[in-house]
Amino acid sequence: MRVTLEGVVMQAENRGQAEKQGGLASAVVGGVIGAAVGVGLHALLETRVLMSPGGAAWFAIAIGLLTGIGVRMATGRHLERSYARGAISGLIALGAIVASSFVIQEIMKRREVAVKSDPAPVAAAKDDAAADEAEDADAEAVEEPEEAPAPRAVASPVGMGVGAPKAGATDVNPWHFVFMALGGLVAYELGRGVDHSKRVEPVVDEPAEGMGRATDPSE
């Protein structure tokens, strides 16, 4: 009988460990799927709707939200509090937020290359009248005397540098890091889960009136 009880305990422990490992694996899969959806929506928003990279930095929070939801949906049976699952969810969200910026930059670069390589449809559709007008405008520009803009162009380099951005300087928006941290925090909180175990306090039943003490029939 003792051997049987020990075997049952060992089986229960092994089953619990297997469920935890399965829950973490499911969390990874669900988090990756949710993060991929968030990256796709972020790229679509900035490259198709806003047409400006970095214009929707706040979407990092949405990526964290989608990552946490993916983890929750994938680990429906393991919704107890797990700090490991929360850490996995947060790391996946942060990686997706960083990857989305690279994806958006790559899409915009390819779009610029495609625009430069392909001829403009408007220029190909010009008619003879528009071409004649352009030639006349060029002829008038050639006939007009030049106003000697060279002295203005060769101005003091000190004056030209005032207020002008430096070559190669990149604008770093601190809000990007704020939204990135918030997105990771949202994913962590959703992936960690909530501790549903509540402390059960003992309930003491109060005796009803007249039943507090035993009564003596002689009274």
Secondary structure, 3 states (H helix, E strand, C coil): CHHHHHHHHHHHHHHHHHHHHHHHHHHHHHHHHHHHHHHHHHHHHHHHHCCCCCCCCCHHHHHHHHHHHHHHHHCCCCCCCCHHHHHHHHHHHHHHHHHHHHHHHHHHHHHHHHHHHCCCHHHHCCCHHHHHHHHHHHHHHHHCCCCCCHHHHCCCHHHHHCCCCCCCCCCCCHHHHHHHHHHHHHHHHHHHCCCCCCCCCCCCCCCCCCCCCCCCCCC
